Amino acid sequence: MNRKTELTLGPVLYNWSPERWRDFYFEIADEADVDNVCIGEVVCQKRAPFFAPHIADVVERLERGGKTVIHSALTLLMSQQDLALAKSLTAEEGFYVEANDIAEVADLKGRPFAVGPFVNCYNEGTLQWLTDVGATRVCLPAELPMDAVAAIASRATIDVEVQAFGRTPLAISARCYHARSRDLHKSGCEFVCGEDADGMVVETLDGKPFLTVNGTQTQSYTCLNLVSDLTTLRDLGVGAFRLHPQAIDMVAVARVFRAVLTHNLTPGEAMADLEDLWTQSPFSNGFLKGVEGVKMVAGAE
């Protein structure tokens, strides 16, 4: 590709304190070598009011730091409150919005917008339809194998992005598993999801870590890591790589990925650096390799 391959920082998926959330983005604005930064609540609309007082300052700081700000919308619209939060974004003409529910795509039709990984863009036909209604970039779902990514990217006339780091979002539900784990109802959850900065690990009956719960969202226990596949994916036409924030040094994570893209680190060196930064669980890349998502297949294709 002739132009610079981009790095995108995905939205914070967890319920961090408002001050931690704000300071995280300030650090990203000042220090992280990323091109695009997603902000906004995508998991639970009940969290959004806590961050609202800081959004203007965060946007200003990010833009001053040279980042393109993407306003990510909710993933699952189930109530009038959910719809109101989504429409508060889609109605803002000055915002570059990332749709994470097909209803938001309908609201954004006719103006430039992004499509997040929670919209099921699984084939070239869906990509073309999204392009026709105004999408200018799409982040593909993390479960797509390499051949599907290649087929979609080869037909794309807009920016194609894939998640390259972070716990993989697998599903979202009307039920709040975090609340149920504390014998609480969703409507009276007491925001217990805030107790787990990287999500709550779920174990099998024999005590083996299996999944991660983040409020109503189910994630992988493993951490997706495609640092060894960046060159292959770039050659296939992928123009951007998404790093999902975790409660670690994300500035350092971005630095490692950028160094691989600029050929200042080998994939092996980068993997060693990332193993030092992320110690909570194993890495995985199985979905991309066409095997079980939990697996880590060594080497690039």
C-alpha positions as CSV (number, residue, x, y, z in Angstrom):
1,M,0.0,0.0,0.0
2,N,1.2,3.5,-0.8
3,R,-0.2,5.2,2.2
4,K,0.6,4.7,5.8
5,T,-1.0,1.7,7.5
6,E,-3.1,3.0,10.3
7,L,-3.4,2.0,13.9
8,T,-6.8,2.5,15.6
9,L,-7.4,2.4,19.4
10,G,-10.8,0.9,19.9
11,P,-13.2,2.1,22.5
12,V,-12.7,1.2,26.2
13,L,-15.1,-1.7,26.7
14,Y,-14.8,-1.8,30.4
15,N,-16.4,0.2,33.2
16,W,-13.4,2.2,34.3
17,S,-13.8,5.1,36.7
18,P,-14.5,8.4,34.9
19,E,-11.1,9.8,36.1
20,R,-9.2,6.7,34.9
21,W,-11.1,6.8,31.6
22,R,-10.3,10.5,31.1
23,D,-6.6,10.2,32.0
24,F,-6.2,7.1,29.8
25,Y,-7.3,9.1,26.8
26,F,-5.2,12.1,27.8
27,E,-2.2,9.7,27.8
28,I,-3.1,8.3,24.5
29,A,-3.5,11.8,23.0
30,D,-0.1,12.9,24.2
31,E,2.0,9.7,23.9
32,A,0.5,7.0,21.7
33,D,1.5,6.5,18.1
34,V,-2.0,5.8,16.8
35,D,-4.0,7.4,14.0
36,N,-7.6,6.9,15.1
37,V,-9.1,6.8,18.6
38,C,-12.6,5.5,19.3
39,I,-14.4,6.9,22.3
40,G,-17.9,6.3,23.7
41,E,-19.9,3.6,25.5
42,V,-20.6,0.5,23.4
43,V,-21.6,-2.1,26.0
44,C,-24.1,-0.5,28.5
45,Q,-25.8,2.8,28.2
46,K,-26.1,3.0,32.0
47,R,-22.3,3.7,32.1
48,A,-22.4,6.6,29.6
49,P,-23.5,9.4,32.0
50,F,-20.4,9.0,34.1
51,F,-18.1,9.7,31.2
52,A,-20.2,12.5,29.6
53,P,-18.7,15.4,31.6
54,H,-15.2,14.5,30.2
55,I,-16.0,13.8,26.5
56,A,-15.4,17.4,25.3
57,D,-12.0,17.6,27.0
58,V,-11.0,14.2,25.8
59,V,-12.0,15.0,22.2
60,E,-10.1,18.3,22.3
61,R,-7.0,16.7,23.7
62,L,-7.0,13.8,21.2
63,E,-7.5,16.2,18.2
64,R,-4.7,18.4,19.5
65,G,-2.6,15.3,19.6
66,G,-3.2,14.7,15.9
67,K,-5.7,11.8,16.3
68,T,-8.9,11.3,14.3
69,V,-11.7,10.9,16.8
70,I,-14.4,8.2,16.1
71,H,-17.5,8.3,18.2
72,S,-18.5,4.6,18.8
73,A,-22.2,3.9,19.4
74,L,-23.9,1.2,21.4
75,T,-23.7,-2.4,20.3
76,L,-27.2,-3.7,21.2
77,L,-30.2,-1.4,21.3
78,M,-32.9,-2.9,23.6
79,S,-34.6,0.0,25.3
80,Q,-35.7,3.6,24.8
81,Q,-32.7,4.7,26.8
82,D,-30.4,2.8,24.4
83,L,-32.1,4.4,21.4
84,A,-31.8,7.8,23.0
85,L,-28.1,7.4,23.5
86,A,-27.5,6.1,20.0
87,K,-29.5,8.9,18.4
88,S,-27.6,11.5,20.5
89,L,-24.6,10.5,18.5
90,T,-26.1,9.9,15.1
91,A,-27.9,13.2,15.2
92,E,-24.6,15.1,15.6
93,E,-23.6,16.2,12.1
94,G,-20.1,17.1,13.2
95,F,-19.3,13.7,14.7
96,Y,-17.7,10.8,12.7
97,V,-19.7,8.0,14.2
98,E,-19.0,4.3,14.3
99,A,-22.2,2.2,14.0
100,N,-22.2,-1.0,16.1
101,D,-25.9,-1.8,15.5
102,I,-27.6,-2.0,12.1
103,A,-30.3,0.5,13.4
104,E,-27.5,3.1,13.7
105,V,-26.5,2.4,10.1
106,A,-30.0,3.4,9.1
107,D,-29.8,6.7,11.0
108,L,-26.4,7.5,9.5
109,K,-27.4,6.6,5.9
110,G,-26.3,9.3,3.4
111,R,-23.4,10.7,5.4
112,P,-19.9,9.4,6.0
113,F,-19.6,7.0,8.9
114,A,-17.6,4.0,10.2
115,V,-18.8,0.5,10.9
116,G,-17.6,-1.3,14.0
117,P,-16.8,-5.0,14.5
118,F,-20.2,-5.7,16.1
119,V,-22.0,-5.3,12.8
120,N,-21.9,-8.6,11.0
121,C,-20.0,-7.7,7.8
122,Y,-19.1,-11.3,6.8
123,N,-18.9,-11.0,3.0
124,E,-18.4,-8.7,0.0
125,G,-22.1,-8.2,-0.6
126,T,-22.6,-6.7,2.9
127,L,-19.5,-4.6,2.5
128,Q,-20.8,-3.2,-0.8
129,W,-24.2,-2.4,0.7
130,L,-22.6,-0.6,3.6
131,T,-20.4,1.3,1.2
132,D,-23.4,2.3,-0.9
133,V,-25.2,3.8,2.1
134,G,-22.2,5.9,3.2
135,A,-19.7,3.8,5.2
136,T,-16.1,5.0,4.7
137,R,-14.4,2.4,6.8
138,V,-15.3,-1.0,8.4
139,C,-13.7,-3.0,11.2
140,L,-14.4,-6.6,10.4
141,P,-15.6,-9.1,13.1
142,A,-12.7,-10.8,14.8
143,E,-14.0,-14.3,14.1
144,L,-13.4,-14.1,10.3
145,P,-10.7,-16.4,8.9
146,M,-7.9,-15.2,6.6
147,D,-9.6,-16.2,3.4
148,A,-12.7,-14.3,4.3
149,V,-10.7,-11.2,5.2
150,A,-8.8,-11.5,1.9
151,A,-12.0,-11.8,-0.1
152,I,-13.6,-8.8,1.5
153,A,-10.5,-6.6,1.4
154,S,-9.9,-7.4,-2.3
155,R,-13.3,-5.9,-3.2
156,A,-13.2,-3.0,-0.8
157,T,-13.2,0.6,-2.0
158,I,-13.2,1.9,1.6
159,D,-10.8,1.4,4.5
160,V,-10.8,-2.2,5.9
161,E,-9.7,-2.7,9.5
162,V,-9.2,-5.8,11.7
163,Q,-8.8,-6.2,15.4
164,A,-5.1,-7.1,16.1
165,F,-4.9,-6.9,19.9
166,G,-7.1,-7.3,23.0
167,R,-9.7,-9.7,24.3
168,T,-12.0,-10.7,21.6
169,P,-15.7,-9.6,21.9
170,L,-17.7,-12.7,21.3
171,A,-21.3,-11.9,22.1
172,I,-23.6,-9.4,23.9
173,S,-26.8,-10.2,25.7
174,A,-29.9,-8.6,27.2
175,R,-28.8,-10.1,30.5
176,C,-26.1,-8.7,32.7
177,Y,-23.9,-11.6,33.7
178,H,-21.8,-9.4,36.0
179,A,-24.9,-8.4,38.0
180,R,-26.1,-12.0,38.2
181,S,-22.7,-13.2,39.5
182,R,-23.4,-11.0,42.5
183,D,-27.1,-12.0,42.8
184,L,-28.2,-8.6,41.5
185,H,-30.7,-7.7,38.9
186,K,-29.6,-5.8,35.8
187,S,-31.7,-2.8,36.8
188,G,-30.1,-2.7,40.2
189,C,-26.6,-3.8,39.2
190,E,-24.7,-1.4,41.5
191,F,-22.2,-1.1,38.6
192,V,-20.3,-4.2,39.8
193,C,-18.6,-4.5,36.4
194,G,-16.4,-1.6,37.6
195,E,-14.7,-4.0,39.9
196,D,-13.0,-5.8,37.0
197,A,-10.8,-3.5,34.9
198,D,-10.1,-6.2,32.3
199,G,-13.4,-8.1,32.7
200,M,-14.3,-11.0,35.1
201,V,-12.8,-14.4,34.2
202,V,-15.2,-17.3,34.0
203,E,-14.0,-20.8,34.8
204,T,-15.3,-24.2,33.8
205,L,-16.5,-26.6,36.5
206,D,-13.0,-28.0,36.7
207,G,-11.5,-24.6,37.4
208,K,-10.1,-23.9,33.9
209,P,-10.3,-20.2,32.7
210,F,-12.7,-20.2,29.8
211,L,-14.3,-16.8,29.0
212,T,-14.4,-13.2,30.3
213,V,-17.5,-11.3,31.2
214,N,-17.8,-7.6,30.9
215,G,-21.3,-6.6,32.0
216,T,-23.6,-7.8,29.3
217,Q,-20.7,-8.7,27.0
218,T,-18.9,-12.0,26.7
219,Q,-15.3,-11.9,25.6
220,S,-12.5,-14.4,25.1
221,Y,-10.3,-15.3,28.0
222,T,-7.3,-15.2,25.7
223,C,-5.9,-12.0,24.2
224,L,-6.1,-11.7,20.5
225,N,-2.6,-11.0,19.1
226,L,-2.0,-10.7,15.3
227,V,1.4,-9.0,15.5
228,S,2.9,-11.9,13.5
229,D,0.3,-11.5,10.7
230,L,0.4,-7.7,10.1
231,T,2.5,-7.9,6.9
232,T,0.3,-10.7,5.4
233,L,-2.9,-8.8,6.3
234,R,-1.5,-5.5,4.9
235,D,-0.6,-7.3,1.7
236,L,-4.2,-8.5,1.4
237,G,-5.5,-5.0,1.5
238,V,-6.1,-4.4,5.3
239,G,-5.4,-0.8,5.9
240,A,-5.8,-0.5,9.6
241,F,-5.3,-2.5,12.8
242,R,-7.4,-2.1,15.9
243,L,-6.0,-2.3,19.4
244,H,-8.6,-2.9,22.0
245,P,-7.7,-1.1,25.3
246,Q,-6.8,-3.4,28.2
247,A,-5.7,-2.3,31.7
248,I,-2.0,-2.4,30.7
249,D,0.4,0.1,29.1
250,M,-1.4,0.6,25.8
251,V,1.1,3.3,24.7
252,A,3.7,0.6,24.8
253,V,1.5,-1.8,22.9
254,A,0.9,0.7,20.1
255,R,4.6,1.3,20.0
256,V,5.3,-2.4,19.4
257,F,2.7,-2.7,16.6
258,R,4.0,0.5,14.9
259,A,7.5,-0.8,15.1
260,V,6.5,-4.0,13.2
261,L,4.6,-2.0,10.6
262,T,7.7,0.2,10.0
263,H,10.1,-2.8,10.0
264,N,11.9,-1.6,13.2
265,L,11.0,-4.8,15.1
266,T,10.7,-8.4,13.8
267,P,7.4,-10.3,14.7
268,G,9.4,-12.5,17.1
269,E,10.9,-9.5,18.9
270,A,7.4,-7.9,19.0
271,M,5.9,-11.0,20.5
272,A,8.4,-11.1,23.2
273,D,7.7,-7.5,24.1
274,L,4.0,-8.1,24.1
275,E,4.4,-11.1,26.4
276,D,6.1,-8.8,28.9
277,L,3.2,-6.3,28.7
278,W,0.3,-8.7,28.9
279,T,0.6,-11.5,31.5
280,Q,-3.1,-12.1,32.4
281,S,-3.8,-14.8,29.8
282,P,-2.4,-16.6,26.8
283,F,-2.4,-15.0,23.3
284,S,-4.6,-16.4,20.5
285,N,-5.1,-16.0,16.8
286,G,-7.1,-19.1,16.0
287,F,-10.0,-17.4,14.2
288,L,-7.7,-15.8,11.6
289,K,-6.0,-19.2,11.0
290,G,-9.3,-21.0,10.5
291,V,-9.1,-23.1,13.7
292,E,-10.6,-22.7,17.2
293,G,-10.3,-19.1,18.2
294,V,-8.7,-20.0,21.5
295,K,-5.6,-21.4,19.8
296,M,-2.3,-19.6,19.0
297,V,-0.8,-20.7,15.7
298,A,2.8,-19.8,15.5
299,G,4.3,-17.9,12.6
300,A,2.8,-15.9,9.8
301,E,1.0,-17.4,6.8
